[in-house]
Amino acid sequence: WATIQTQSPHQLVFESIDSQIKMIPDLVKATLASAERFRAMNCGPAQSDLVSVLEGCTWLTDSLALVKNSTRSWSEVKIDQDQWAKVEATYKIVMREILAAVEQQDLILLADLLEYELTNALEAWLGVLLSVHKDLPNSKA
């Protein structure tokens, strides 16, 4: 017989947040590289970087929604709801602005949004996640 091991919801959320925390700095680096390439009008590599950045942001958005929904009823996790909502709203606005800049093919605006707005939004998420991470029990129970 095969043995199937499962993890507790707490452990799965802890590992998800841990992955997000580790991924955000790499996403920031890719975002800055893409912005630099767009400014240099090195469009081929910049577009490739942008695809990677947007894929990373999509993963982050999806995983943040799962974390938020999973931790709502956990009394030991102290999520500052106002801070989460503020960072979430800013992030959504930035992502909409990035998509609009892409649609308008405004590469300078896109570079600015990537370098300044998206990196700030990602760093804000990092702060929120680090705060939540410290309150989560890191146990398999």
LUMMI-144585 format. One line per 5 residues: for each residue x, y, z of N, C-alpha, C, O. Coordinates in Angstrom, 1 decimal. Layout:
N
X/Y/Z/X/Y/Z/X/Y/Z/X/Y/Z | ...
***
This chain:
141
0.8/-1.2/0.0/0.0/0.0/0.0/0.9/1.2/0.0/1.9/1.3/0.6 | 0.4/2.2/-0.7/1.1/3.5/-0.7/0.7/4.3/0.5/-0.5/4.3/0.9 | 1.6/5.1/1.0/1.3/6.0/2.1/1.1/7.4/1.5/1.9/7.9/0.8 | 0.0/8.0/1.9/-0.3/9.3/1.4/-0.1/10.3/2.6/-0.8/10.1/3.7 | 0.7/11.3/2.4/0.9/12.2/3.5/0.3/13.5/3.1/0.4/14.0/1.9
-0.3/14.2/4.0/-1.0/15.5/3.8/-0.4/16.5/4.7/0.2/16.1/5.7 | -0.6/17.7/4.4/-0.1/18.8/5.3/-1.3/19.5/5.8/-2.4/19.6/5.2 | -1.2/20.1/7.0/-2.3/20.9/7.6/-2.5/22.2/6.7/-1.5/22.6/6.1 | -3.7/22.7/6.8/-3.9/24.0/6.1/-2.9/25.1/6.5/-2.4/25.9/5.7 | -2.6/25.1/7.8/-1.6/26.1/8.4/-0.3/25.9/7.7/0.3/26.9/7.3
0.2/24.7/7.6/1.5/24.4/7.0/1.5/24.8/5.5/2.5/25.4/5.0 | 0.4/24.5/4.8/0.3/24.9/3.4/0.4/26.4/3.2/1.0/26.9/2.2 | -0.4/27.1/4.0/-0.4/28.6/3.9/1.0/29.1/4.3/1.5/30.0/3.6 | 1.6/28.6/5.3/2.9/29.0/5.7/3.9/28.8/4.5/4.7/29.7/4.2 | 3.8/27.7/3.9/4.7/27.4/2.7/4.4/28.3/1.5/5.3/28.7/0.8
3.1/28.6/1.3/2.8/29.5/0.2/3.3/30.9/0.5/3.9/31.5/-0.4 | 3.1/31.4/1.7/3.7/32.7/2.0/5.2/32.8/2.0/5.8/33.7/1.5 | 5.8/31.7/2.4/7.3/31.6/2.3/7.7/31.7/0.9/8.7/32.3/0.6 | 7.0/31.0/0.0/7.3/31.0/-1.5/7.1/32.4/-2.0/7.9/32.9/-2.8 | 6.1/33.1/-1.6/5.8/34.5/-2.1/6.9/35.4/-1.6/7.4/36.2/-2.4
7.3/35.3/-0.4/8.4/36.1/0.2/9.7/35.9/-0.6/10.4/36.9/-0.8 | 10.0/34.7/-0.9/11.2/34.4/-1.6/11.1/34.8/-3.1/12.1/35.2/-3.7 | 9.9/34.8/-3.7/9.8/35.2/-5.1/9.7/36.6/-5.4/10.2/37.1/-6.4 | 9.2/37.4/-4.4/9.1/38.9/-4.7/10.4/39.6/-5.0/10.4/40.4/-6.0 | 11.5/39.4/-4.3/12.7/40.0/-4.7/13.2/39.7/-6.2/13.7/40.6/-6.9
13.0/38.5/-6.6/13.3/38.1/-7.9/12.4/38.8/-8.9/12.8/39.2/-10.0 | 11.1/38.9/-8.6/10.2/39.6/-9.4/10.5/41.1/-9.5/10.4/41.7/-10.6 | 10.9/41.7/-8.5/11.4/43.1/-8.5/12.6/43.2/-9.4/12.6/44.2/-10.2 | 13.6/42.3/-9.3/14.7/42.4/-10.2/14.3/42.3/-11.7/14.8/43.0/-12.5 | 13.4/41.3/-12.0/13.0/41.2/-13.4/12.2/42.4/-13.8/12.3/42.8/-15.0
11.4/43.0/-13.0/10.7/44.2/-13.3/11.6/45.4/-13.6/11.4/46.1/-14.6 | 12.7/45.5/-12.8/13.6/46.6/-13.1/14.4/46.3/-14.4/14.7/47.3/-15.1 | 14.7/45.1/-14.7/15.4/44.7/-15.9/14.6/45.1/-17.1/15.0/45.6/-18.1 | 13.3/44.7/-17.0/12.4/45.0/-18.1/12.2/46.5/-18.3/12.3/47.0/-19.5 | 12.1/47.3/-17.3/12.0/48.7/-17.4/13.2/49.3/-18.0/13.1/50.2/-18.9
14.4/48.8/-17.6/15.6/49.3/-18.2/15.7/49.0/-19.7/16.1/49.9/-20.5 | 15.3/47.9/-20.1/15.3/47.5/-21.5/14.3/48.3/-22.3/14.6/48.6/-23.5 | 13.1/48.5/-21.8/12.2/49.3/-22.5/12.7/50.8/-22.7/12.5/51.3/-23.8 | 13.3/51.3/-21.7/13.9/52.7/-21.8/15.0/52.7/-22.9/15.2/53.7/-23.6 | 15.8/51.6/-23.0/16.8/51.5/-24.0/16.3/51.1/-25.4/17.1/51.0/-26.3
15.0/51.0/-25.5/14.3/50.6/-26.7/14.8/49.2/-27.2/14.8/48.9/-28.4 | 15.2/48.4/-26.3/15.6/47.0/-26.6/14.3/46.1/-26.4/14.2/45.4/-25.4 | 13.4/46.3/-27.3/12.1/45.8/-27.2/11.9/44.3/-27.1/11.1/43.8/-26.3 | 12.7/43.5/-27.9/12.5/42.1/-27.9/12.8/41.5/-26.5/11.9/40.8/-25.9 | 14.0/41.7/-25.9/14.2/41.2/-24.6/13.3/41.9/-23.5/12.9/41.2/-22.6
13.0/43.1/-23.7/12.1/43.8/-22.7/10.7/43.1/-22.7/10.1/42.9/-21.7 | 10.2/42.8/-23.9/8.9/42.1/-24.0/8.9/40.8/-23.3/8.0/40.3/-22.7 | 10.0/40.1/-23.6/10.2/38.7/-22.9/10.2/38.9/-21.4/9.6/38.1/-20.7 | 11.0/39.9/-20.9/11.0/40.1/-19.5/9.6/40.5/-19.0/9.2/40.0/-17.9 | 8.9/41.3/-19.7/7.6/41.7/-19.3/6.6/40.5/-19.2/5.8/40.4/-18.3
6.7/39.6/-20.1/5.9/38.4/-20.1/6.2/37.6/-18.8/5.3/37.2/-18.1 | 7.4/37.5/-18.4/7.8/36.8/-17.2/7.3/37.6/-16.0/6.8/37.0/-15.0 | 7.4/38.9/-16.0/6.9/39.7/-14.9/5.4/39.6/-14.7/4.9/39.4/-13.6 | 4.7/39.6/-15.8/3.3/39.5/-15.7/2.8/38.1/-15.3/1.8/38.0/-14.6 | 3.5/37.1/-15.7/3.3/35.7/-15.3/3.5/35.6/-13.7/2.7/35.0/-13.0
4.6/36.2/-13.3/4.9/36.2/-11.9/3.9/37.0/-11.1/3.5/36.5/-10.0 | 3.4/38.1/-11.6/2.4/38.9/-10.9/1.0/38.1/-10.9/0.3/38.2/-9.9 | 0.7/37.4/-12.0/-0.5/36.6/-12.0/-0.4/35.5/-10.9/-1.4/35.3/-10.2 | 0.7/34.8/-10.8/0.9/33.8/-9.8/0.7/34.4/-8.4/0.1/33.9/-7.5 | 1.4/35.6/-8.2/1.3/36.3/-6.9/-0.1/36.7/-6.6/-0.6/36.4/-5.4
-0.8/37.2/-7.5/-2.2/37.6/-7.3/-3.1/36.4/-6.9/-3.8/36.5/-6.0 | -2.9/35.3/-7.6/-3.7/34.1/-7.3/-3.4/33.6/-6.0/-4.2/33.2/-5.2 | -2.1/33.5/-5.7/-1.7/32.9/-4.4/-2.0/33.8/-3.2/-2.3/33.4/-2.1 | -2.0/35.2/-3.4/-2.4/36.1/-2.4/-3.9/35.9/-2.1/-4.3/36.0/-0.9 | -4.7/35.7/-3.1/-6.2/35.5/-2.9/-6.4/34.2/-2.0/-7.2/34.2/-1.1
-5.6/33.2/-2.3/-5.8/31.9/-1.6/-5.3/32.1/-0.1/-6.0/31.6/0.8 | -4.2/32.8/0.1/-3.8/33.1/1.5/-4.8/33.9/2.2/-5.2/33.6/3.4 | -5.3/34.9/1.6/-6.3/35.8/2.3/-7.5/35.0/2.7/-8.0/35.1/3.8 | -8.0/34.2/1.7/-9.2/33.4/2.0/-9.0/32.3/3.1/-9.8/32.0/3.9 | -7.8/31.8/3.1/-7.5/30.7/4.0/-7.3/31.2/5.4/-7.5/30.4/6.4
-6.8/32.4/5.6/-6.4/32.8/6.9/-7.5/33.7/7.6/-7.4/34.1/8.7 | -8.6/33.9/6.9/-9.7/34.8/7.5/-10.2/34.4/8.8/-10.4/35.2/9.7 | -10.3/33.1/9.0/-10.9/32.6/10.3/-9.9/32.2/11.3/-10.2/31.6/12.4 | -8.6/32.4/11.1/-7.6/31.9/12.0/-7.2/33.1/13.0/-6.7/34.1/12.6 | -7.6/32.8/14.2/-7.4/33.9/15.2/-5.9/34.2/15.5/-5.6/35.3/15.9
-5.1/33.2/15.3/-3.6/33.4/15.6/-2.9/34.2/14.5/-1.8/34.6/14.7 | -3.6/34.4/13.4/-3.0/35.2/12.3/-3.5/36.6/12.3/-4.7/36.8/12.1 | -2.7/37.5/12.6/-3.1/38.9/12.8/-2.8/39.6/11.5/-1.7/40.2/11.3 | -3.8/39.6/10.6/-3.6/40.4/9.3/-4.2/41.7/9.6/-5.4/41.9/10.0 | -3.5/42.8/9.3/-4.0/44.1/9.3/-4.8/44.3/8.1/-4.3/44.5/7.0
-6.1/44.2/8.3/-7.1/44.2/7.2/-7.0/45.5/6.4/-7.1/45.5/5.1 | -6.8/46.6/7.1/-6.7/47.9/6.4/-5.4/48.0/5.5/-5.5/48.4/4.4 | -4.3/47.5/6.1/-3.1/47.5/5.3/-3.2/46.6/4.1/-2.8/46.9/3.0 | -3.7/45.4/4.3/-3.9/44.4/3.2/-4.7/45.0/2.1/-4.4/45.0/1.0 | -5.9/45.7/2.5/-6.8/46.2/1.5/-6.1/47.4/0.8/-6.3/47.5/-0.4
-5.3/48.2/1.5/-4.6/49.3/0.8/-3.6/48.8/-0.2/-3.6/49.3/-1.3 | -2.8/47.9/0.2/-1.8/47.3/-0.7/-2.4/46.6/-1.9/-2.0/46.7/-3.0 | -3.5/45.9/-1.6/-4.2/45.2/-2.6/-4.8/46.2/-3.7/-4.7/45.9/-4.9 | -5.4/47.2/-3.2/-6.0/48.2/-4.1/-5.0/48.9/-4.9/-5.1/49.1/-6.1 | -3.8/49.3/-4.3/-2.7/49.9/-5.1/-2.2/49.0/-6.1/-2.0/49.4/-7.2
-2.0/47.7/-5.7/-1.5/46.7/-6.7/-2.4/46.6/-7.9/-1.9/46.5/-9.0 | -3.7/46.5/-7.6/-4.7/46.4/-8.7/-4.6/47.6/-9.7/-4.7/47.4/-10.9 | -4.5/48.8/-9.1/-4.5/50.0/-9.9/-3.2/49.9/-10.8/-3.3/50.2/-12.0 | -2.1/49.6/-10.2/-0.8/49.5/-10.9/-0.9/48.5/-12.1/-0.4/48.8/-13.2 | -1.5/47.4/-11.8/-1.6/46.3/-12.8/-2.5/46.8/-14.0/-2.2/46.6/-15.2
-3.5/47.5/-13.7/-4.4/48.1/-14.7/-3.7/49.1/-15.5/-3.8/49.2/-16.8 | -2.9/50.0/-14.9/-2.1/51.0/-15.6/-1.1/50.4/-16.5/-0.8/50.9/-17.6 | -0.4/49.3/-16.0/0.6/48.6/-16.8/-0.1/48.0/-18.1/0.4/48.2/-19.2 | -1.2/47.4/-17.9/-1.9/46.8/-19.1/-2.4/47.9/-20.0/-2.3/47.7/-21.2 | -2.8/49.1/-19.5/-3.2/50.2/-20.4/-2.0/50.7/-21.2/-2.1/51.0/-22.3
-0.9/50.8/-20.5/0.4/51.3/-21.2/0.8/50.3/-22.3/1.3/50.8/-23.3 | 0.6/49.0/-22.0/1.0/48.0/-23.0/0.0/48.2/-24.2/0.5/48.2/-25.4 | -1.3/48.3/-24.0/-2.3/48.5/-25.0/-2.0/49.8/-25.8/-2.2/49.8/-27.1 | -1.6/50.8/-25.2/-1.3/52.1/-25.9/0.1/52.1/-26.5/0.5/53.0/-27.2 | 0.9/51.1/-26.2/2.3/51.0/-26.7/3.1/52.2/-26.3/4.0/52.6/-27.0
2.8/52.6/-25.1/3.6/53.7/-24.5/4.7/53.2/-23.6/4.6/52.9/-22.4 | 5.9/53.0/-24.3/7.0/52.2/-23.7/7.6/53.0/-22.5/8.1/52.5/-21.6 | 7.6/54.4/-22.6/8.2/55.2/-21.6/7.3/55.1/-20.3/7.8/54.9/-19.2 | 6.1/55.3/-20.5/5.1/55.1/-19.4/5.2/53.8/-18.8/5.3/53.6/-17.6 | 5.3/52.7/-19.6/5.4/51.4/-19.2/6.7/51.2/-18.3/6.6/50.6/-17.2
7.8/51.7/-18.8/9.0/51.6/-18.1/8.9/52.3/-16.7/9.4/51.8/-15.7 | 8.3/53.5/-16.7/8.1/54.2/-15.4/7.2/53.4/-14.4/7.5/53.3/-13.3 | 6.1/52.9/-15.0/5.2/52.1/-14.1/5.9/50.9/-13.5/5.7/50.5/-12.4 | 6.7/50.2/-14.4/7.4/49.0/-13.9/8.4/49.4/-12.8/8.5/48.8/-11.7 | 9.3/50.4/-13.1/10.3/50.8/-12.2/9.9/51.3/-10.9/10.4/51.0/-9.8
8.9/52.2/-11.0/8.5/52.9/-9.7/7.2/52.3/-9.1/7.3/52.0/-7.9 | 6.2/52.2/-9.8/4.9/51.8/-9.2/4.9/50.3/-8.9/4.5/49.9/-7.8 | 5.2/49.5/-9.9/5.1/48.0/-9.6/6.1/47.6/-8.5/5.8/46.8/-7.7 | 7.4/48.1/-8.6/8.3/47.7/-7.6/7.9/48.1/-6.2/8.0/47.4/-5.2 | 7.3/49.3/-6.1/6.8/49.8/-4.8/5.7/48.9/-4.3/5.6/48.6/-3.1
4.8/48.5/-5.2/3.6/47.7/-4.9/4.1/46.3/-4.4/3.6/45.8/-3.4 | 5.1/45.8/-5.1/5.7/44.5/-4.7/6.3/44.5/-3.4/6.2/43.6/-2.6 | 7.1/45.6/-3.1/7.8/45.7/-1.8/6.7/45.9/-0.7/7.0/45.5/0.4 | 5.6/46.6/-1.0/4.6/46.7/0.0/4.0/45.3/0.3/3.7/45.0/1.5 | 3.8/44.5/-0.7/3.3/43.2/-0.5/4.3/42.4/0.4/3.9/41.6/1.3
5.5/42.6/0.1/6.6/41.9/0.9/6.4/42.2/2.4/6.5/41.3/3.2 | 6.2/43.5/2.6/6.1/43.9/4.0/4.9/43.3/4.7/4.9/42.8/5.8 | 3.7/43.2/4.0/2.5/42.6/4.5/2.8/41.1/4.8/2.4/40.6/5.8 | 3.4/40.5/3.8/3.6/39.0/3.9/4.5/38.7/5.0/4.3/37.7/5.7 | 5.6/39.5/5.2/6.5/39.2/6.3/5.8/39.3/7.7/6.1/38.6/8.6
4.9/40.3/7.8/4.1/40.5/9.0/3.2/39.3/9.2/3.1/38.8/10.4 | 2.5/38.8/8.2/1.6/37.6/8.4/2.4/36.4/8.6/2.1/35.6/9.5 | 3.6/36.2/8.0/4.4/35.0/8.1/4.9/34.8/9.5/4.9/33.7/10.0 | 5.2/35.9/10.2/5.7/35.8/11.6/4.6/35.3/12.5/5.0/34.7/13.6 | 3.4/35.5/12.2/2.3/35.0/13.1/1.8/33.6/12.8/1.0/33.1/13.6
2.2/33.1/11.7/1.8/31.7/11.3/2.6/30.7/12.1/3.8/30.7/12.1 | 1.9/29.7/12.6/2.6/28.6/13.2/3.3/27.7/12.1/2.7/27.4/11.1 | 4.6/27.5/12.3/5.3/26.7/11.3/5.4/25.2/11.9/6.5/24.7/12.2 | 4.3/24.6/11.8/4.2/23.2/12.3/3.4/22.4/11.4/2.6/22.9/10.6 | 3.7/21.1/11.4/2.9/20.2/10.5/1.7/19.6/11.2/1.0/18.8/10.7
1.4/20.1/12.4/0.3/19.6/13.1/-1.0/20.3/12.7/-2.1/20.0/13.2
***
